[in-house]
Amino acid sequence: MALCIPVSRESQEPQGQHFIPGTPRTYSGARSGSHHSLCSLWGPADVVGGTPLSVYSTTALCRAMTMKCFHLLVLLLAFQLVSAIPAIPQCLENCTCLTLQQHVLCGNASLTSVPSNVPNNTVELHLQNNFFSELHDHFLQDLPELRGLYLSNCGINNIDEDAFQSVKSISYLHLDRNRLGDLQEGTFSNLSSLIYLHLESNQITSIREGLFAPLKKLSALYLSNNLLQELTDGSLNGLTQLRWLDLGFNMISRISNQSFSAVTNLRKLNLERNNLTGVPWAIRRKSGLQMLRLSGNGIKRLSSSSFGRSLRFITELYLDSLGLEKLTSMTFMKLRLLKELDLRNNSLQSLSVSKVKIFTKIYLTGNPWRCDCSLIGLHTRLQQAKNLDVEQQAQCDTPKALKGQSLINISLLKLTCPVLGEDVPVTPSTPISSEPNGLAKTSIRSVMKTMKPTTVAYKISPKPTPHPTAGNNKIEEEVQDPCLAEHISNVAVKPAEQGSLDVSWSVHGDYKQFEIRYSTEQEKSSLNIVGDLTNIRLYHLHPGSSYRVCIVPQNVIITKCQLPKTRQCADGQTDGVPEQAYHVYSPPKSTSPVVTIGVSVGLVALVAAAIFAVYTLRSHKIQFQRYYNEDRAEGSRKQETDPYKWDGVYENIDDDRHVYVTAASLWGMDNEILDCSLAEPNPLSSVPKYQTL
């Protein structure tokens, strides 16, 4: 098919003939060098070889031929591209090949050895769930593009030192769920590009020093579900880029102080389900941690020193299932960025949240909470929170009247206990340690609190109080006694250890809340207790002081009880020496004359030495030089008068010493001679003069 028809015409038209537009024109001859394109020469009425072209549109014909040229060019280019694509290699037997991703999937293929004809451009090689008992030297061919190698659950129990010599470029290595035990020091010597290493669920009992040293780029190390018992110094040497370390579900009971010194960039640490009994010192001083998981260890108590200033960047702290029994209010004070605090499934009965940031989420379920005044702060916090999760709720375990109720739904008036801040009150469900004399020992830290009217009044009576009538005069009289003296008897106060008293009494009626009032001549204090108690020990009292102790059952008009009856009070005195007492030294009745003379002579000598020292200081003249600079004096017509210019010896003395020495230098001088008025300085000679005062 001709795309363009070349035609020729004479270079000149015949003499005397002129072309008239619109009339047919013929070209009967051609001459060399006169060929032209049809597209450029034909007019609307031209003819070729006598055939008129009026039925064709020159422009349309040119466009059609141009499109055909373009289509032919596209076909040629497509043919070249197809011929350039290499032939797809045949995939391995029992494997799946993802050509575009360059992944070879040979998992669950019942392989007993690694295939030797893996494509060289493979990026990921999956060999999990096969049967390789050992990885010998160069077990893989050279795969320069390999980035991920999956050898999980293959029964591997040994790895030779140069096993990964041919795959130095891998970033992901999965060796989890095998039978690896003692790893040799050079196992990972060729994997300098490795970023993620999975060794969980093996039988590793220890980590050799320097085992992971070649892994300069390692970011995550998974060692959970192994048989590790301790973490020694040097175990993690070389892991300067490590950010995530998983040591959960081992048997670690000891972590040396320098275990984490090499992992300077560690951000997340998992130590759950180990045998730790406290927060290791290596963790307390590890700065930069953002997540710490200690769940499932045997840590019963935590104090303010458990999480020091070095851990101030922690945002997630997991302390669930520890068996925690007590937390002080200062435990989390330094964790200023804490966002999540997990305290689930412990043995906590009370919790002070005054030092926990308001934005911190606290998970509380699974604890035997004792809903009394020790949870007032937590109650308020839960009331103010929005969109609480179920696991952020606290369910009451005691007292029995509130058992099973959610703390957030309980009225604040029902949270009663001793008004002693964060200290734990005594309730029937709280174990009470007994002393040899059988008295209960409370956890009261301080009982020196000035007595104030009770903010919330309570009435505990076995039956509702009936309306006063002629037939219940006895009840009316009882209600009118705000001290309820008829229900208290046999009050006894005995000294215990120094600064404490044991108080016991008998109660008549179903009263379980009492106000213990105790006072000296100088001050009065009170203590509220809850529970079936008839004895208590008061701590931190003044030694050697007499106290009057009264027992008043709680009731709605207890504030009117100003003077408890004699039958509900008793006196007692604490052991020890009173704080106001002091010992006065008195010499023996018979003193040796030699001792008396010696003491007298010594005193005389001391007095004489003091007098001599004073005389020497007063008679000694402190000399210094006064220096005048005439050139500087002439440069200013009027300058500040400073009669004393110190030499270099005194330049470094501070202002106080200046004042002191100046006063000493003037001591003993005739004040009448001194002229303290400001005056123009006299002209001085150009030669510096020194004058001794």
C-alpha positions as CSV (number, residue, x, y, z in Angstrom):
1,M,0.0,0.0,0.0
2,A,1.5,3.3,-1.1
3,L,1.4,5.9,1.5
4,C,2.4,8.9,-0.6
5,I,2.6,8.9,-4.5
6,P,5.6,10.8,-5.8
7,V,4.9,12.6,-9.0
8,S,7.2,14.6,-11.3
9,R,6.5,17.6,-13.4
10,E,8.6,19.8,-15.5
11,S,10.3,22.5,-13.8
12,Q,8.5,25.1,-15.9
13,E,5.2,25.2,-17.5
14,P,5.0,25.6,-21.3
15,Q,5.7,29.1,-22.5
16,G,2.6,31.1,-22.9
17,Q,0.4,28.9,-20.6
18,H,-0.6,29.9,-17.2
19,F,-2.4,27.9,-14.7
20,I,-5.9,29.0,-13.9
21,P,-7.2,27.8,-10.5
22,G,-10.2,25.5,-10.8
23,T,-9.2,24.1,-14.2
24,P,-7.7,20.6,-14.8
25,R,-4.0,20.4,-15.0
26,T,-2.0,17.5,-16.4
27,Y,1.6,16.4,-16.1
28,S,2.7,14.4,-19.0
29,G,6.3,14.3,-18.4
30,A,8.9,14.1,-15.7
31,R,12.4,15.2,-15.3
32,S,15.1,14.0,-13.0
33,G,15.2,16.0,-9.8
34,S,11.6,17.2,-10.1
35,H,9.8,14.6,-7.9
36,H,7.4,16.0,-5.4
37,S,5.0,14.5,-2.8
38,L,1.4,14.2,-3.8
39,C,0.4,15.6,-0.5
40,S,2.3,18.8,-1.2
41,L,1.5,19.4,-4.9
42,W,-2.0,18.3,-5.7
43,G,-4.7,20.9,-5.7
44,P,-8.4,20.2,-5.4
45,A,-8.7,19.6,-9.2
46,D,-5.4,18.1,-10.0
47,V,-5.1,14.8,-11.9
48,V,-2.5,12.1,-12.0
49,G,-2.0,10.3,-15.2
50,G,-5.2,11.8,-16.5
51,T,-7.3,10.6,-13.4
52,P,-9.0,13.5,-11.6
53,L,-8.6,13.6,-7.8
54,S,-11.6,15.8,-7.1
55,V,-13.2,13.0,-5.2
56,Y,-10.5,13.0,-2.6
57,S,-9.8,15.5,0.1
58,T,-6.1,16.1,0.2
59,T,-6.2,16.8,4.0
60,A,-8.2,13.7,4.9
61,L,-6.0,11.6,2.8
62,C,-2.8,12.9,4.5
63,R,-4.4,12.3,8.0
64,A,-5.3,8.7,7.1
65,M,-1.9,7.9,5.9
66,T,-0.3,9.5,9.0
67,M,-2.5,7.4,11.4
68,K,-1.5,4.3,9.6
69,C,2.2,5.2,9.9
70,F,1.6,5.7,13.7
71,H,-0.1,2.4,14.2
72,L,2.7,0.6,12.4
73,L,5.3,2.3,14.6
74,V,3.4,1.2,17.8
75,L,3.3,-2.4,16.6
76,L,7.0,-2.4,15.9
77,L,7.7,-1.0,19.4
78,A,5.5,-3.6,21.1
79,F,7.2,-6.4,19.2
80,Q,10.6,-5.2,20.5
81,L,9.4,-5.0,24.1
82,V,7.9,-8.5,24.1
83,S,11.1,-9.9,22.6
84,A,13.1,-8.2,25.3
85,I,11.2,-9.9,28.2
86,P,13.1,-13.0,29.3
87,A,11.4,-16.3,29.5
88,I,9.7,-17.1,32.8
89,P,11.8,-19.8,34.5
90,Q,10.1,-22.9,35.6
91,C,9.1,-22.8,39.4
92,L,10.5,-25.3,41.9
93,E,8.7,-28.5,42.5
94,N,6.0,-28.2,45.2
95,C,6.6,-24.5,45.4
96,T,4.7,-21.4,44.3
97,C,6.5,-18.5,42.6
98,L,5.2,-15.0,42.5
99,T,7.0,-13.6,39.6
100,L,6.2,-9.9,40.0
101,Q,7.0,-9.9,43.7
102,Q,9.9,-12.3,43.2
103,H,8.8,-14.4,46.1
104,V,9.3,-18.2,46.2
105,L,6.8,-20.0,48.5
106,C,8.0,-23.5,49.5
107,G,6.2,-23.7,52.9
108,N,4.6,-27.1,53.9
109,A,6.4,-28.8,50.9
110,S,7.8,-31.7,53.0
111,L,11.3,-30.7,52.0
112,T,14.3,-32.3,53.7
113,S,16.9,-30.1,52.2
114,V,17.0,-26.6,50.8
115,P,16.5,-26.5,47.0
116,S,19.6,-25.6,45.0
117,N,17.9,-24.0,42.0
118,V,16.3,-21.1,43.6
119,P,16.1,-18.1,41.1
120,N,18.9,-15.7,41.7
121,N,16.6,-12.7,41.8
122,T,14.5,-14.0,44.6
123,V,13.6,-11.4,47.2
124,E,11.7,-13.6,49.7
125,L,12.2,-17.3,50.3
126,H,9.6,-19.1,52.4
127,L,10.8,-22.5,53.7
128,Q,8.7,-22.8,56.9
129,N,7.1,-26.0,58.1
130,N,9.6,-28.3,56.4
131,F,12.2,-30.8,57.8
132,F,15.7,-29.3,58.1
133,S,17.5,-30.6,61.2
134,E,20.6,-28.6,60.5
135,L,21.8,-25.6,58.5
136,H,25.3,-26.5,57.3
137,D,27.8,-24.2,55.7
138,H,26.5,-22.5,52.5
139,F,23.2,-24.3,52.8
140,L,21.8,-21.8,50.3
141,Q,23.2,-20.8,46.9
142,D,24.3,-17.2,46.4
143,L,21.1,-15.0,46.4
144,P,22.3,-11.4,46.3
145,E,18.8,-10.0,46.1
146,L,17.3,-12.0,49.0
147,R,15.8,-9.8,51.8
148,G,13.6,-12.2,53.7
149,L,14.3,-15.8,54.8
150,Y,11.6,-17.9,56.6
151,L,12.8,-21.0,58.3
152,S,10.1,-21.3,61.1
153,N,9.1,-24.7,62.4
154,C,11.6,-26.8,60.5
155,G,13.0,-28.8,63.4
156,I,16.4,-27.1,63.2
157,N,18.7,-27.9,66.1
158,N,22.1,-26.7,64.9
159,I,23.4,-23.8,62.8
160,D,27.0,-23.8,61.5
161,E,29.0,-20.7,61.7
162,D,29.1,-19.9,58.0
163,A,25.6,-21.0,57.3
164,F,24.4,-17.6,56.1
165,Q,27.5,-16.8,54.1
166,S,25.6,-16.6,50.8
167,V,22.7,-14.5,52.0
168,K,24.5,-11.5,53.6
169,S,21.9,-9.0,52.4
170,I,18.8,-10.4,54.3
171,S,16.9,-8.1,56.5
172,Y,14.4,-10.5,58.0
173,L,15.3,-13.9,59.4
174,H,12.7,-16.2,61.0
175,L,14.1,-19.1,63.0
176,D,11.3,-19.4,65.5
177,R,9.6,-22.6,66.6
178,N,12.7,-24.8,66.1
179,R,14.9,-26.8,68.5
180,L,17.8,-24.4,68.8
181,G,19.7,-24.6,72.0
182,D,23.3,-23.3,72.4
183,L,24.1,-20.9,69.6
184,Q,27.7,-20.6,68.6
185,E,29.4,-17.2,68.8
186,G,29.8,-16.8,65.0
187,T,26.3,-17.9,64.0
188,F,25.3,-14.5,62.8
189,S,28.7,-13.1,61.8
190,N,27.8,-12.4,58.2
191,L,24.4,-10.8,58.8
192,S,25.4,-7.2,59.1
193,S,22.2,-6.0,57.3
194,L,19.8,-7.9,59.5
195,I,17.0,-5.8,61.0
196,Y,14.5,-8.4,62.4
197,L,15.6,-11.6,64.1
198,H,13.0,-14.1,65.3
199,L,14.3,-16.8,67.8
200,E,11.2,-17.2,69.9
201,S,9.9,-20.7,70.9
202,N,13.2,-22.5,70.9
203,Q,15.2,-24.1,73.7
204,I,17.9,-21.4,74.2
205,T,19.2,-21.6,77.8
206,S,21.8,-18.8,77.7
207,I,23.2,-16.1,75.5
208,R,26.9,-16.1,74.8
209,E,28.7,-12.8,75.2
210,G,29.1,-11.3,71.7
211,L,26.6,-13.6,70.0
212,F,24.7,-10.7,68.5
213,A,27.7,-8.3,68.2
214,P,27.9,-8.5,64.4
215,L,24.2,-7.4,64.0
216,K,24.9,-3.6,63.9
217,K,21.6,-2.8,62.3
218,L,19.3,-5.1,64.3
219,S,16.2,-3.3,65.4
220,A,14.0,-6.0,66.8
221,L,15.1,-9.2,68.7
222,Y,12.5,-11.8,69.7
223,L,13.6,-14.3,72.3
224,S,10.3,-15.2,74.0
225,N,9.3,-18.7,75.0
226,N,12.8,-20.0,75.6
227,L,14.6,-21.4,78.7
228,L,16.6,-18.3,79.6
229,Q,17.3,-18.1,83.4
230,E,19.5,-14.9,83.6
231,L,20.8,-12.0,81.5
232,T,24.5,-11.4,82.1
233,D,26.8,-8.5,81.2
234,G,27.7,-8.5,77.6
235,S,24.7,-10.6,76.4
236,L,23.5,-7.8,74.2
237,N,26.8,-6.2,73.3
238,G,26.9,-4.6,69.8
239,L,23.2,-4.1,69.5
240,T,23.4,-0.3,69.4
241,Q,20.4,0.1,67.1
242,L,18.1,-2.3,69.0
243,R,14.7,-0.8,69.8
244,W,12.5,-3.7,70.6
245,L,13.5,-6.6,72.9
246,D,11.1,-9.5,73.7
247,L,12.2,-11.7,76.6
248,G,8.8,-12.8,77.7
249,F,7.8,-16.3,78.8
250,N,11.2,-17.4,80.0
251,M,12.5,-18.3,83.5
252,I,14.6,-15.2,84.1
253,S,15.2,-14.5,87.8
254,R,18.3,-12.4,87.6
255,I,19.4,-9.5,85.4
256,S,22.8,-8.1,86.0
257,N,23.3,-4.4,86.4
258,Q,25.1,-3.9,83.1
259,S,22.8,-6.1,81.0
260,F,21.2,-3.2,79.1
261,S,24.1,-0.8,79.0
262,A,25.0,-1.6,75.3
263,V,21.4,-1.2,74.0
264,T,21.4,2.6,74.2
265,N,18.4,3.0,71.8
266,L,16.1,0.4,73.4
267,R,12.5,1.7,73.5
268,K,10.4,-1.4,74.2
269,L,11.1,-4.2,76.6
270,N,9.0,-7.2,77.3
271,L,9.7,-9.3,80.4
272,E,6.3,-10.8,81.1
273,R,5.9,-14.2,82.7
274,N,9.4,-14.6,84.1
275,N,10.5,-15.2,87.7
276,L,11.4,-11.6,88.8
277,T,10.5,-10.6,92.3
278,G,11.2,-6.9,91.9
279,V,12.1,-4.3,89.3
280,P,15.8,-5.0,88.4
281,W,18.3,-2.3,88.9
282,A,19.4,-2.5,85.3
283,I,15.8,-1.5,84.3
284,R,15.5,1.3,86.9
285,R,18.5,3.0,85.4
286,K,17.7,2.4,81.7
287,S,16.8,5.7,80.2
288,G,14.8,6.1,77.0
289,L,12.4,3.2,77.6
290,Q,8.9,4.0,76.3
291,M,7.2,0.6,76.9
292,L,7.8,-1.8,79.8
293,R,5.9,-5.0,80.3
294,L,6.4,-6.9,83.6
295,S,3.1,-8.8,83.6
296,G,3.0,-12.2,85.3
297,N,6.1,-11.9,87.5
298,G,6.2,-12.4,91.3
299,I,6.4,-8.7,92.2
300,K,4.3,-8.2,95.3
301,R,5.2,-4.6,96.2
302,L,6.4,-1.5,94.4
303,S,7.7,1.7,95.9
304,S,8.7,5.2,94.7
305,S,12.2,3.9,93.9
306,S,10.9,1.2,91.6
307,F,10.4,3.7,88.7
308,G,13.0,6.4,89.0
309,R,13.8,9.5,86.9
310,S,15.5,7.4,84.3
311,L,12.2,5.9,83.3
312,R,10.4,9.2,82.9
313,F,9.8,8.7,79.2
314,I,7.7,5.5,79.7
315,T,4.2,5.8,78.1
316,E,3.0,2.2,78.5
317,L,3.5,0.3,81.8
318,Y,2.0,-3.2,82.2
319,L,1.9,-4.5,85.8
320,D,-1.0,-6.9,85.4
321,S,-1.1,-10.4,87.1
322,L,1.8,-9.6,89.5
323,G,0.0,-10.4,92.7
324,L,0.6,-6.8,93.8
325,E,-0.7,-6.1,97.3
326,K,0.3,-2.5,97.9
327,L,1.2,0.6,95.9
328,T,2.3,3.8,97.5
329,S,1.1,7.2,96.2
330,M,4.7,8.0,95.0
331,T,5.2,4.9,92.9
332,F,4.3,6.5,89.6
333,M,5.1,10.1,90.5
334,K,8.1,10.4,88.1
335,L,6.3,8.8,85.1
336,R,5.1,12.1,83.7
337,L,4.4,10.8,80.2
338,L,2.5,7.7,81.2
339,K,-0.5,7.1,79.0
340,E,-1.5,3.5,79.9
341,L,-1.1,1.8,83.2
342,D,-2.3,-1.8,83.5
343,L,-3.0,-3.0,87.1
344,R,-5.5,-5.8,86.3
345,N,-5.7,-9.1,88.1
346,N,-3.7,-8.2,91.2
347,S,-4.5,-8.2,94.9
348,L,-4.9,-4.5,95.3
349,Q,-7.5,-3.3,97.8
350,S,-6.7,0.4,97.7
351,L,-5.0,2.8,95.3
352,S,-3.9,6.4,95.6
353,V,-4.0,8.1,92.2
354,S,-3.1,11.6,93.4
355,K,0.4,11.4,91.7
356,V,-0.8,9.8,88.5
357,K,-1.4,12.1,85.5
358,I,-5.0,12.8,84.7
359,F,-4.5,11.7,81.0
360,T,-3.3,8.2,82.1
361,K,-5.6,5.3,81.4
362,I,-5.7,2.9,84.3
363,Y,-7.0,-0.7,83.9
364,L,-8.4,-1.9,87.2
365,T,-10.5,-5.0,86.8
366,G,-9.7,-8.3,88.6
367,N,-8.7,-6.7,92.0
368,P,-10.5,-7.2,95.4
369,W,-11.1,-3.5,95.9
370,R,-12.2,-2.3,99.3
371,C,-14.5,0.5,98.8
372,D,-13.8,3.0,101.6
373,C,-12.2,6.4,101.9
374,S,-8.9,5.1,100.4
375,L,-10.7,5.0,97.0
376,I,-12.2,8.5,97.2
377,G,-9.5,9.9,94.8
378,L,-10.0,7.0,92.4
379,H,-13.8,7.4,92.6
380,T,-13.5,11.1,91.7
381,R,-11.2,10.3,88.9
382,L,-13.5,7.7,87.4
383,Q,-16.4,10.2,87.7
384,Q,-14.5,12.8,85.7
385,A,-13.4,10.4,83.0
386,K,-15.2,10.0,79.7
387,N,-15.8,6.8,77.7
388,L,-14.4,4.4,80.2
389,D,-13.6,0.9,79.0
390,V,-15.0,-2.0,80.9
391,E,-11.5,-2.9,82.1
392,Q,-11.1,0.6,83.6
393,Q,-13.8,-0.1,86.1
394,A,-13.2,-1.1,89.7
395,Q,-15.7,-3.5,91.3
396,C,-16.0,-3.6,95.1
397,D,-15.2,-6.7,97.0
398,T,-15.6,-5.3,100.5
399,P,-17.5,-4.3,102.6
400,K,-20.3,-6.8,102.2
401,A,-22.9,-4.1,101.7
402,L,-21.1,-2.8,98.6
403,K,-19.8,-6.2,97.3
404,G,-20.2,-6.6,93.5
405,Q,-21.0,-2.9,92.9
406,S,-19.0,-0.7,90.5
407,L,-17.1,2.0,92.3
408,I,-18.2,4.7,89.9
409,N,-21.8,4.0,90.8
410,I,-21.4,4.2,94.6
411,S,-22.3,7.4,96.5
412,L,-19.4,9.2,97.9
413,L,-21.1,9.2,101.3
414,K,-20.7,5.5,101.6
415,L,-16.9,5.5,101.3
416,T,-16.1,5.7,105.0
417,C,-12.8,4.9,106.8
418,P,-10.2,6.5,109.0
419,V,-9.5,10.1,107.9
420,L,-5.7,9.5,107.5
421,G,-5.0,10.4,103.9
422,E,-3.9,7.4,101.9
423,D,-3.4,5.0,104.8
424,V,-5.3,1.7,104.7
425,P,-8.1,1.4,107.2
426,V,-9.0,-1.8,109.0
427,T,-12.1,-3.6,107.8
428,P,-13.5,-7.1,108.5
429,S,-12.1,-8.4,105.2
430,T,-8.6,-7.0,105.9
431,P,-6.2,-9.5,107.6
432,I,-5.2,-8.1,111.0
433,S,-1.7,-9.0,112.3
434,S,-1.9,-9.9,115.9
435,E,0.5,-8.9,118.6
436,P,1.5,-11.3,121.4
437,N,-1.1,-9.8,123.7
438,G,-3.8,-10.5,121.1
439,L,-4.5,-6.8,120.1
440,A,-4.9,-5.8,116.5
441,K,-2.1,-3.8,114.9
442,T,-3.4,-1.2,112.4
443,S,-1.5,0.3,109.5
444,I,-1.9,3.8,110.9
445,R,1.1,6.0,110.0
446,S,0.2,9.0,112.1
447,V,-2.5,9.8,114.6
448,M,-1.5,13.3,115.5
449,K,-4.4,15.0,113.7
450,T,-6.3,17.8,115.3
451,M,-9.8,16.8,116.0
452,K,-12.4,18.6,113.8
453,P,-16.2,18.0,113.4
454,T,-16.9,15.0,111.3
455,T,-17.9,16.1,107.8
456,V,-20.2,13.1,107.2
457,A,-22.4,11.8,110.0
458,Y,-23.3,8.2,110.2
459,K,-26.1,6.3,111.9
460,I,-25.7,2.6,112.4
461,S,-28.5,1.0,114.3
462,P,-29.8,-2.6,114.2
463,K,-33.3,-1.3,113.6
464,P,-34.9,1.8,112.2
465,T,-35.6,4.4,114.9
466,P,-39.3,4.6,115.5
467,H,-41.2,7.8,116.0
468,P,-41.1,8.8,119.7
469,T,-44.3,7.9,121.4
470,A,-45.3,7.2,124.9
471,G,-44.4,3.6,124.5
472,N,-40.8,4.1,123.4
473,N,-39.4,6.6,126.0
474,K,-36.3,4.4,126.3
475,I,-35.5,4.8,122.6
476,E,-36.1,8.5,122.8
477,E,-33.7,8.9,125.7
478,E,-31.1,6.9,123.8
479,V,-31.4,9.1,120.7
480,Q,-31.0,12.1,122.8
481,D,-27.6,10.9,124.1
482,P,-25.2,11.8,121.2
483,C,-22.4,9.9,122.8
484,L,-24.3,6.6,123.1
485,A,-22.5,5.9,126.4
486,E,-24.8,3.0,127.3
487,H,-23.4,0.9,124.4
488,I,-19.8,1.2,125.4
489,S,-18.1,-0.4,128.5
490,N,-14.9,-1.9,129.9
491,V,-12.7,0.6,128.1
492,A,-9.0,-0.2,128.9
493,V,-5.9,1.7,127.9
494,K,-2.5,0.0,128.3
495,P,1.0,1.1,127.2
496,A,2.5,-0.9,124.3
497,E,5.8,-0.1,122.7
498,Q,7.3,3.4,123.0
499,G,4.9,6.0,121.7
500,S,1.9,3.7,121.4
501,L,-1.2,2.6,123.4
502,D,-3.4,-0.5,123.2
503,V,-7.1,0.4,123.5
504,S,-9.8,-2.2,124.1
505,W,-13.5,-1.9,124.9
506,S,-16.8,-3.8,124.9
507,V,-19.8,-2.8,122.7
508,H,-23.5,-3.5,123.2
509,G,-25.4,-3.4,120.0
510,D,-24.7,-3.8,116.3
511,Y,-22.2,-0.9,116.0
512,K,-19.4,-1.3,113.5
513,Q,-18.1,2.3,113.2
514,F,-16.4,4.1,116.1
515,E,-14.7,7.4,116.7
516,I,-11.7,7.1,119.0
517,R,-11.0,10.3,120.8
518,Y,-7.7,10.7,122.6
519,S,-6.2,13.8,124.1
520,T,-3.5,15.2,126.3
521,E,-3.6,18.5,128.2
522,Q,-2.3,20.3,125.1
523,E,-4.1,18.8,122.2
524,K,-7.0,16.7,121.1
525,S,-7.1,14.1,118.2
526,S,-9.6,11.6,116.8
527,L,-9.6,8.5,114.7
528,N,-12.5,6.9,112.8
529,I,-12.4,3.1,112.4
530,V,-14.7,0.7,110.5
531,G,-15.3,-3.0,111.3
532,D,-16.1,-5.4,114.0
533,L,-13.2,-4.2,116.2
534,T,-13.0,-4.0,120.0
535,N,-9.3,-3.3,120.2
536,I,-6.8,-1.2,118.4
537,R,-3.3,0.2,118.8
538,L,-2.6,3.9,118.5
539,Y,0.8,4.7,117.1
540,H,3.1,7.8,117.0
541,L,2.0,9.3,120.3
542,H,4.1,11.5,122.5
543,P,6.4,9.4,124.7
544,G,5.9,9.6,128.4
545,S,2.6,11.4,128.0
546,S,-0.8,10.8,129.7
547,Y,-3.7,10.3,127.3
548,R,-7.5,10.1,127.9
549,V,-9.1,7.8,125.4
550,C,-12.9,7.7,124.7
551,I,-14.9,5.4,122.5
552,V,-18.0,6.9,120.7
553,P,-20.1,4.9,118.3
554,Q,-20.9,6.7,115.1
555,N,-24.4,8.2,114.8
556,V,-26.2,11.1,113.1
557,I,-25.7,13.5,116.1
558,I,-22.2,12.6,117.1
559,T,-21.1,16.2,116.5
560,K,-23.1,17.1,119.6
561,C,-21.1,14.7,121.7
562,Q,-18.7,17.1,123.4
563,L,-18.1,15.3,126.7
564,P,-18.2,11.5,126.5
565,K,-19.4,9.7,129.7
566,T,-16.9,8.2,132.2
567,R,-17.9,4.7,131.3
568,Q,-16.7,5.1,127.7
569,C,-13.4,6.6,128.6
570,A,-10.1,5.5,130.2
571,D,-6.7,7.0,131.0
572,G,-3.3,5.7,130.0
573,Q,0.3,6.8,129.7
574,T,2.8,6.0,127.0
575,D,6.2,4.6,127.8
576,G,9.4,6.5,127.2
577,V,10.9,9.9,128.2
578,P,8.7,12.9,127.6
579,E,9.8,15.0,124.7
580,Q,10.1,18.1,126.9
581,A,12.5,16.4,129.3
582,Y,16.2,16.9,129.0
583,H,19.2,15.7,131.0
584,V,21.1,18.2,133.2
585,Y,24.7,17.4,133.8
586,S,25.7,17.5,137.5
587,P,29.2,16.8,138.6
588,P,29.9,14.1,141.2
589,K,29.5,15.0,144.8
590,S,33.2,14.4,145.5
591,T,35.6,15.8,143.0
592,S,39.4,15.3,143.2
593,P,41.4,18.5,144.0
594,V,43.8,17.7,141.1
595,V,41.0,17.7,138.6
596,T,39.7,21.0,140.0
597,I,43.1,22.6,139.7
598,G,43.7,21.3,136.2
599,V,40.4,22.6,135.0
600,S,41.0,26.0,136.5
601,V,44.5,26.3,135.0
602,G,43.1,25.3,131.6
603,L,40.4,27.9,131.7
604,V,43.0,30.6,132.7
605,A,45.2,29.6,129.8
606,L,42.4,29.8,127.3
607,V,41.4,33.2,128.6
608,A,45.0,34.5,128.4
609,A,45.4,33.1,124.8
610,A,42.2,34.9,123.7
611,I,43.4,38.2,125.2
612,F,46.7,37.9,123.5
613,A,45.2,37.2,120.2
614,V,42.9,40.2,120.4
615,Y,45.8,42.4,121.4
616,T,47.9,41.2,118.6
617,L,45.2,41.8,116.0
618,R,44.5,45.3,117.3
619,S,48.2,46.3,117.4
620,H,49.1,44.8,114.0
621,K,48.9,47.3,111.1
622,I,47.5,46.1,107.9
623,Q,49.7,47.6,105.2
624,F,48.6,48.2,101.7
625,Q,49.6,50.6,98.8
626,R,47.7,53.3,97.2
627,Y,48.3,53.9,93.6
628,Y,47.5,57.0,91.6
629,N,47.6,57.1,87.8
630,E,48.1,60.7,86.7
631,D,47.3,60.0,83.1
632,R,43.9,58.6,83.9
633,A,43.3,61.5,86.3
634,E,44.0,64.1,83.6
635,G,41.7,62.4,81.2
636,S,38.6,63.3,83.2
637,R,38.0,66.6,84.9
638,K,35.8,65.1,87.6
639,Q,35.9,61.5,88.8
640,E,34.7,59.4,91.6
641,T,36.9,59.8,94.7
642,D,38.2,56.5,95.9
643,P,40.9,57.0,98.6
644,Y,41.9,53.4,98.7
645,K,43.2,51.6,95.6
646,W,44.1,48.0,96.3
647,D,47.2,46.4,94.9
648,G,47.2,43.1,93.0
649,V,47.1,41.1,96.2
650,Y,43.5,42.1,97.0
651,E,42.1,42.2,93.5
652,N,40.4,38.8,93.8
653,I,38.8,39.4,97.2
654,D,35.0,39.8,97.1
655,D,33.1,42.9,98.2
656,D,32.5,41.7,101.8
657,R,36.2,41.2,102.3
658,H,36.9,44.7,100.9
659,V,34.6,46.2,103.5
660,Y,36.1,44.2,106.3
661,V,39.7,45.0,105.5
662,T,39.0,48.6,104.9
663,A,37.4,48.9,108.3
664,A,40.3,47.0,109.9
665,S,42.8,49.3,108.3
666,L,41.1,52.3,109.6
667,W,40.8,51.0,113.1
668,G,42.8,52.9,115.6
669,M,43.3,55.9,113.4
670,D,42.5,59.4,114.5
671,N,39.1,60.1,113.0
672,E,39.6,63.8,113.3
673,I,42.4,63.7,110.7
674,L,40.2,62.0,108.1
675,D,38.3,64.3,105.7
676,C,35.4,62.3,104.3
677,S,34.2,65.1,102.1
678,L,34.4,64.8,98.3
679,A,36.9,67.2,96.7
680,E,38.8,67.6,93.5
681,P,41.9,65.4,93.5
682,N,45.2,67.3,93.8
683,P,47.5,67.3,90.8
684,L,49.9,64.3,91.1
685,S,53.2,63.8,89.7
686,S,53.7,61.5,86.7
687,V,55.7,59.1,88.9
688,P,53.6,56.7,90.9
689,K,53.9,57.2,94.6
690,Y,53.3,54.6,97.3
691,Q,52.2,55.5,100.7
692,T,52.0,53.2,103.7
693,L,49.1,53.7,106.0
